[in-house]
Amino acid sequence: MAAPSKTYVTVALILNILASITIVLINKWIYTKHGFPNVSLTCIHFIVTSIGLVICQQLNLFQPKSLPLTKMLPLALTFCGFVVFTNLSLETNTVGTYQLIKTMTTPCIMFIQTFFYDKKFSNKIKFTVIPISIGVFLNSYFDIKFNLLGIVYATIGVLVTSLYQVWVGEKQHEFQINSMQLLYYQAPLSAGLLMIVIPFIEAPIFSLHGTFGEWSYEVVLIVLLSAVVAFSVNLSIYWIIGNTSPVTRDCIYPFQVKGAEEIPASCVKQQIIGCVIGAEELKMYI
């Protein structure tokens, strides 16, 4: 299969950035304004993603490929951890703190690929991590506030996310499958795993604050909108990793959550500088 052109990769990156900005905005609103249960929201995302892929399959956009369950289970578990702990970090931290800690995903991915998969990175690529991190810091320093629980969630999220993104790329190449074929099996498996644990870690599903509690139509619509956007985020993540690398995907992160912050007028200059630095270094990966 021929490698995609730079134009396709650039378009995919831009779409992923826009979808990721939207999902952060929506999820932060759901958590802070309505208190919708975190893991239940993640499970709904996986269910809608599964339905979306079934529709894509019926439209002949891809053909399912049989994959061994034992090979898919670790990926499904890390997918659950990736989304759950990322959302918990967003829920318990300010957006600035969430952004800053998540930038550690890139060096973590590079560490895993270097020491466990014998992948080599040039010094030129390694050094780009520094200005990207500086760009994120300049863009979010005014919103950084630390708390122990938030740091724990964020740290676990970085570790699980890094492992997950490495495995996504490895599985696509191992089984010679595209993003839709892999997500077609992995999303429903992840949803099933979360359905098992939800009754043990969240309020009873039919209670006031449970999954099927007395939520307003506004909340239901926002949750569904969040799930649809999550489908586009998941699909674009898999495509980017499968056609480029986990590092490429993660290096677009500095642009993904700018719209989620309330930016004081005095900090606009730092925001612009941060974005410019990140944009210049992103060119290394496209």
C-alpha positions in Angstrom: 0.0 0.0 0.0 1.4 3.3 -1.1 2.3 5.9 1.6 -0.1 8.8 1.8 1.0 12.2 0.4 2.0 15.1 2.6 -1.2 16.8 1.7 -3.3 13.9 3.1 -1.2 13.7 6.2 -1.5 17.5 6.8 -5.3 17.4 6.3 -5.6 14.5 8.7 -3.5 16.3 11.3 -5.6 19.5 11.0 -8.9 17.5 11.3 -7.5 15.7 14.4 -6.5 19.1 15.9 -10.0 20.5 15.4 -11.7 17.4 16.7 -9.5 17.3 19.7 -10.1 20.9 20.6 -13.8 20.3 20.3 -13.8 17.2 22.5 -11.8 18.9 25.2 -14.3 21.8 25.3 -17.3 19.6 25.4 -15.9 17.1 27.9 -14.8 19.9 30.3 -18.3 21.4 30.1 -19.9 18.1 30.8 -17.7 17.5 33.9 -17.8 21.0 35.4 -21.3 22.0 34.6 -23.2 18.7 34.8 -21.1 16.2 36.6 -21.7 13.4 34.2 -19.8 10.2 35.3 -16.4 9.9 33.6 -16.1 6.2 32.8 -19.7 6.1 31.6 -19.0 8.9 29.2 -16.0 7.0 27.9 -18.1 3.9 27.5 -20.7 5.8 25.5 -17.9 7.1 23.3 -16.7 3.6 22.5 -20.3 2.4 21.8 -20.9 5.3 19.3 -17.5 4.7 17.7 -18.5 1.0 17.3 -21.8 2.0 15.7 -20.1 4.5 13.4 -17.7 1.8 12.2 -20.5 -0.6 11.5 -22.1 2.1 9.4 -18.8 2.7 7.6 -18.5 -1.1 7.0 -22.1 -1.3 5.6 -21.1 1.6 3.2 -18.2 -0.5 2.0 -15.6 2.0 3.3 -13.6 -0.9 4.6 -13.7 -4.7 5.0 -13.4 -6.3 8.4 -10.5 -8.6 9.0 -10.4 -11.4 11.6 -8.0 -10.6 14.4 -7.1 -12.8 17.4 -8.8 -11.8 20.7 -5.7 -12.4 22.7 -3.8 -9.9 20.6 -6.6 -7.3 20.8 -7.2 -7.5 24.6 -4.1 -5.7 25.7 -4.8 -2.9 23.2 -8.4 -2.6 24.4 -7.3 -2.4 28.0 -4.8 0.4 27.2 -7.4 2.2 25.1 -9.7 2.2 28.2 -6.9 3.5 30.4 -5.8 6.1 27.8 -9.3 7.7 27.6 -10.4 7.2 31.2 -7.2 8.6 32.8 -7.0 11.4 30.2 -10.5 12.4 31.0 -9.9 12.1 34.8 -6.9 14.4 34.3 -9.0 16.9 32.4 -11.7 16.7 35.1 -9.4 17.2 38.1 -6.8 19.6 36.6 -7.0 23.0 35.0 -6.6 22.9 31.2 -3.1 24.4 31.5 -1.9 21.7 33.9 -3.6 19.0 31.8 -1.7 20.4 28.7 1.7 20.7 30.3 1.8 17.2 31.8 0.5 15.6 28.6 3.4 17.0 26.6 5.5 14.3 28.5 3.8 11.7 26.3 6.1 12.5 23.4 9.4 11.7 25.2 7.7 8.7 26.9 6.8 7.3 23.5 10.3 7.9 22.2 11.7 6.0 25.3 9.4 3.0 24.8 10.1 2.7 21.1 13.9 3.2 21.7 14.3 0.6 24.5 11.6 -1.9 23.7 11.2 -1.7 19.9 14.8 -0.8 18.8 13.6 2.3 17.0 16.1 5.0 16.5 15.4 8.8 16.5 17.9 11.3 15.2 19.2 14.0 17.5 17.4 16.5 15.4 14.0 14.9 16.2 15.0 14.4 19.9 15.8 18.1 20.3 12.5 19.2 18.9 10.8 17.9 22.1 12.4 20.8 24.0 10.9 23.8 22.0 7.5 22.0 21.7 7.4 21.7 25.5 8.4 25.3 25.8 5.7 26.3 23.3 3.1 24.5 25.4 4.4 26.1 28.6 4.3 29.6 27.2 0.8 28.9 25.9 -0.6 27.6 29.2 1.5 28.8 32.1 -1.1 31.2 33.5 -3.5 28.3 34.0 -1.2 25.9 35.8 -2.3 24.7 39.2 -1.1 21.4 40.8 -3.0 19.0 43.0 -1.9 15.5 44.1 -4.9 13.6 42.7 -4.8 15.4 39.4 -1.0 14.8 39.1 -1.5 11.0 39.8 -4.3 10.8 37.1 -2.2 12.8 34.6 1.0 10.7 35.2 -0.9 7.4 34.7 -2.6 8.9 31.7 0.8 9.8 30.1 2.2 6.3 30.7 -0.9 4.4 29.4 -1.4 6.8 26.5 2.2 6.3 25.4 2.0 2.6 25.5 -1.3 2.6 23.7 -0.1 4.8 20.8 3.0 2.6 20.3 0.8 -0.5 20.2 -1.7 1.0 17.8 1.1 1.5 15.3 2.6 -1.9 15.9 -0.7 -3.8 15.6 -1.5 -2.0 12.3 1.8 -3.0 10.8 1.8 -6.5 12.4 -1.6 -7.5 11.0 -1.4 -5.3 7.8 -4.7 -3.6 8.6 -5.9 0.0 8.3 -7.3 2.2 11.1 -10.9 1.3 10.6 -10.2 -2.4 10.6 -8.3 -2.2 13.9 -10.8 0.1 15.6 -13.7 -2.1 14.4 -12.7 -4.8 16.7 -11.0 -2.8 19.5 -13.8 -0.2 20.2 -16.6 -2.7 21.1 -14.2 -4.8 23.1 -13.2 -1.7 25.1 -16.8 -0.8 25.6 -17.6 -4.2 26.9 -14.7 -4.0 29.4 -15.9 -0.7 30.8 -19.5 -2.0 31.1 -18.1 -4.6 33.5 -16.3 -2.2 35.8 -18.8 0.7 35.8 -21.2 -0.7 38.4 -18.2 -1.1 40.8 -16.6 2.3 40.5 -19.5 4.7 39.8 -22.9 5.6 41.3 -25.6 3.0 40.5 -26.5 3.5 36.9 -30.2 4.4 37.6 -29.4 6.7 40.5 -29.6 10.5 40.3 -26.0 10.8 39.1 -25.7 7.4 37.4 -25.4 6.8 33.7 -29.2 6.5 33.3 -30.1 9.1 35.9 -32.5 11.9 35.3 -30.4 13.9 33.0 -31.9 16.8 31.0 -32.3 16.7 27.2 -29.5 19.2 27.0 -27.1 16.9 28.8 -28.1 13.9 26.7 -27.6 15.9 23.5 -24.2 17.2 24.6 -23.1 13.7 25.6 -24.1 12.3 22.2 -22.3 15.2 20.5 -19.2 14.4 22.5 -19.5 10.8 21.4 -19.7 11.7 17.7 -16.7 13.9 18.0 -14.9 11.2 19.9 -15.5 8.9 16.9 -13.7 11.3 14.6 -10.9 11.8 17.1 -10.4 8.0 17.5 -10.5 7.3 13.7 -8.0 10.2 12.9 -5.6 9.1 15.7 -5.5 5.6 14.3 -5.0 6.8 10.7 -2.2 9.2 11.7 -0.3 6.6 13.8 -0.8 3.9 11.1 0.4 6.1 8.3 3.1 8.2 10.1 4.2 7.4 13.7 3.0 7.8 17.3 5.5 10.6 17.7 4.1 12.5 14.8 0.6 12.2 16.2 1.6 13.3 19.6 3.6 16.3 18.4 0.4 18.0 17.2 -0.8 18.1 20.8 0.4 21.7 21.4 -2.4 22.9 19.1 -5.2 20.7 20.3 -6.7 22.4 23.3 -6.1 26.1 22.9 -9.8 26.9 22.5 -10.5 25.3 25.9 -8.8 28.0 27.8 -10.1 31.5 28.9 -7.1 33.5 27.7 -6.5 36.8 29.6 -5.6 39.7 27.3 -2.2 40.0 29.0 -1.3 36.5 27.9 -2.2 36.6 24.3 1.4 37.4 23.3 2.6 34.3 25.1 -0.1 32.2 23.4 0.9 33.4 20.0 4.6 32.7 20.7 3.8 29.3 22.0 1.8 28.3 18.9 4.5 29.7 16.6 7.2 27.7 18.3 5.1 24.5 18.2 4.2 25.1 14.5 7.8 25.5 13.5 8.9 22.3 15.2 5.9 20.3 13.9 7.3 20.7 10.4 10.0 18.1 11.4 7.4 15.4 11.6 5.3 15.9 8.4 
